[in-house]
Amino acid sequence: MLRLSKKADYALLAMRHLAANADRGAVSARELAEAYDLPPERLAKVLQKLVRGQLLTSIQGIRGGYGLARPAAAISVADVINTVDGPLTVTACSESNRSCDQYAKCDIRDPLWQIKDRIVTALEGTSIAGLAADFVPVAAAAGRARPVTITVGRRHDHRH
């Protein structure tokens, strides 16, 4: 099972939010944390990793916050995951790490590496702009009324 880390989840949420709100300018870490109920300290660390990885820019000052360092269409999901978690792996061994005791006799490694390559290709082919294309801002979604069916029954009082 492929499972993204919490850091990758937070990073992708933030990147999608920033892409969808690029016309607004900088978005604060506090706004992002509150919008998605994320732990502010952990989110701040993730955002700083994205800045160091040159995917985000950090703007100081009263109207400061974070913005995309380049167009959302030029940032892939793979870029984000690699920045916060490092390269995607599906097995403990890799072409550069042959320390596994089973390395010489393993017959599943190459097929698993091919699967990993397909996953990486899919992640590289999905841009942050693609994630943001159908994005409904959290505040708007939360404020949208949903129809609710209420059944009102008549209480019969049998005390005469």
C-alpha positions in Angstrom: 0.0 0.0 0.0 1.3 3.4 -0.9 0.7 5.8 1.9 1.8 9.4 2.0 3.3 10.8 5.3 1.4 13.4 7.3 4.0 15.9 6.1 3.3 15.1 2.5 -0.5 15.4 3.1 0.0 18.8 4.7 2.3 20.0 2.0 -0.1 19.0 -0.8 -3.0 20.6 1.0 -1.1 23.8 1.4 0.2 23.8 -2.2 -3.3 23.2 -3.6 -4.7 25.9 -1.4 -2.0 28.4 -2.5 -2.5 27.5 -6.1 -6.2 28.0 -5.9 -5.7 31.4 -4.1 -2.7 32.6 -6.1 -4.6 35.8 -7.1 -4.9 36.7 -3.4 -1.2 37.0 -2.8 0.5 35.6 0.3 -1.4 33.2 2.6 -0.4 33.0 6.2 0.6 29.7 7.9 -2.1 30.4 10.5 -4.8 30.7 7.8 -3.7 27.4 6.3 -3.6 25.7 9.7 -7.0 26.9 10.7 -8.6 26.2 7.3 -7.6 22.5 7.5 -7.4 22.0 11.3 -3.7 21.2 11.1 -1.2 21.5 13.9 0.4 24.9 13.3 3.9 23.9 14.5 4.0 20.9 12.2 2.6 22.8 9.3 5.2 25.6 9.8 8.0 23.0 9.5 6.5 21.6 6.3 6.1 25.1 4.8 9.8 25.9 5.7 10.9 22.7 3.9 8.9 23.8 0.9 10.6 27.2 1.0 14.1 25.5 1.3 13.1 23.2 -1.6 12.3 26.4 -3.6 8.6 25.4 -4.1 7.3 28.2 -2.0 8.4 31.8 -1.2 8.1 33.3 2.2 7.0 36.9 2.4 7.7 38.8 5.6 5.6 41.6 7.1 2.0 42.4 8.0 0.7 41.0 4.7 3.2 38.3 4.7 2.8 34.6 4.3 3.6 32.0 1.7 3.1 31.9 -2.1 4.1 29.5 -4.8 7.7 30.0 -6.1 6.7 29.2 -9.6 3.5 28.6 -11.5 1.4 25.7 -10.2 1.5 24.0 -13.5 5.3 23.8 -13.2 5.2 22.0 -9.8 4.4 18.3 -9.7 3.0 16.3 -6.9 6.3 14.3 -7.1 8.2 17.6 -6.5 6.3 18.2 -3.3 6.6 14.7 -2.0 10.3 14.5 -2.7 10.9 17.9 -1.0 9.2 16.9 2.3 9.9 13.1 2.4 12.7 12.4 0.0 12.5 10.0 -2.9 9.6 7.6 -3.1 10.5 4.0 -2.3 8.5 0.8 -2.3 11.2 -1.6 -1.0 13.9 -1.3 1.6 16.5 -1.9 -1.0 17.4 0.4 -3.9 19.9 0.5 -6.7 22.2 2.4 -4.5 21.6 0.4 -1.3 22.3 -3.3 -1.8 22.7 -4.0 1.9 19.7 -6.4 2.1 20.6 -10.0 2.9 18.3 -11.2 0.1 19.6 -8.8 -2.6 21.5 -11.5 -4.6 18.5 -14.0 -4.6 15.6 -11.5 -4.7 13.2 -12.0 -7.6 10.6 -9.5 -6.6 12.8 -6.4 -6.5 12.8 -5.5 -10.2 9.0 -5.8 -10.7 8.5 -3.7 -7.6 11.0 -1.1 -8.9 9.0 -1.0 -12.2 5.8 -0.4 -10.2 7.5 2.4 -8.3 8.6 3.9 -11.6 5.0 4.0 -12.8 3.9 5.6 -9.6 6.6 8.2 -9.8 5.7 8.9 -13.4 2.0 9.4 -12.4 3.0 11.8 -9.6 5.4 13.7 -11.9 2.6 14.0 -14.4 0.2 15.5 -11.9 0.7 19.2 -11.3 -0.4 21.3 -8.4 -2.5 23.2 -10.9 -4.3 20.0 -11.7 -5.0 19.4 -8.0 -6.3 22.9 -7.7 -8.5 22.8 -10.9 -11.6 21.6 -9.1 -10.8 23.1 -5.7 -13.6 24.6 -3.6 -12.0 26.7 -0.9 -12.6 25.2 2.6 -14.3 28.3 3.9 -16.7 28.3 1.0 -17.4 24.6 1.3 -18.0 24.9 5.0 -20.5 27.8 4.5 -22.4 26.0 1.8 -25.8 24.8 3.1 -26.6 21.2 2.6 -30.2 20.1 2.4 -31.3 18.3 5.5 -34.4 16.2 5.8 -36.2 16.6 9.1 -39.1 14.5 10.0 -41.4 16.1 12.5 -43.7 13.7 14.2 -46.8 14.7 16.1 -46.6 13.7 19.7 -49.9 12.2 20.8 -50.9 12.7 24.3 -53.0 9.9 25.5 -53.9 11.4 28.8 -57.5 12.4 28.5 
